[in-house]
Amino acid sequence: MDAVPPSPDTAPPSPAAAAAVAALRDRGWTLGTAESLTAGLLAATVAEVPGASAVLRGGLVVYATALKHELADVPTDVLERHGAVSPETARALATGAARRCGAEVGVGLTGVAGPDTQECRPVGTVYVGLTTPDRAAWSVPLSLSGGRSAIRRAACESALALVVAAAGGDTGGDDGDGNESGN
C-alpha cells in the first residue's frame, strides 16, 4: 500500500519559517514583504507557522513592474536605471515593504524564475533585499537552479534564513555601495 502524503492542513510548516518567526518574536520585530517572483509565497510560508500573527504584518505582491513603484514605493528612477531584477530594486522593495506594512523588518524579493531570461538576467538570478531596525536596506544576490517552483521555493527559504541571521545580528550582504558586510 502506498503512503499517503500529508495534506496541506497536516504538513508541518517550513523549519526556516518557524525559525524566522521565533527569531523575530525574540527581537520584538514584525515582518512585511514585497514579493515579485515569489508572488506572496514568502508571506504565505510564514503564515503557516503557528503564532505567525505575532510577527507577520502583511505582504505586497508586486509581480508587475509598475506595481513595484505603485504599491512598494520603488522609485521610478531605480526601476529605469537598474531594472526590476536588481539589487537596488530588492533594497527598495524591502524598504517599501517595511514602510507600507508598518513593520520593523522588510524583505524584498525580485528575480527570474523562468522559463525565459529577463532584462538579460539568467533564470535563477534572485536578489533578496532586507531592512531591519539595526541597519538600512541591503541586498544579497542568489544564483538558484531548478524549475520555476524550485527557484521560487529556494528564494523563500534563502530569504527566511537571512531574516534569522539578521535577527541574530548577522547582517551580511551588499550595502548598496558594493561593500560586503557582516558582524
Secondary structure as GFF3:
##gff-version 3
##sequence-region A 1 183
A	DSSP	alpha_helix	15	27	.	.	.	ID=ss1
A	DSSP	beta_strand	31	35	.	.	.	ID=ss2
A	DSSP	alpha_helix	41	47	.	.	.	ID=ss3
A	DSSP	three_ten_helix	52	54	.	.	.	ID=ss4
A	DSSP	beta_strand	56	61	.	.	.	ID=ss5
A	DSSP	alpha_helix	65	70	.	.	.	ID=ss6
A	DSSP	alpha_helix	76	82	.	.	.	ID=ss7
A	DSSP	alpha_helix	87	101	.	.	.	ID=ss8
A	DSSP	beta_strand	105	111	.	.	.	ID=ss9
A	DSSP	beta_strand	125	132	.	.	.	ID=ss10
A	DSSP	beta_strand	135	143	.	.	.	ID=ss11
A	DSSP	alpha_helix	148	167	.	.	.	ID=ss12
A	DSSP	beta_strand	173	174	.	.	.	ID=ss13
A	DSSP	beta_strand	180	181	.	.	.	ID=ss14
###
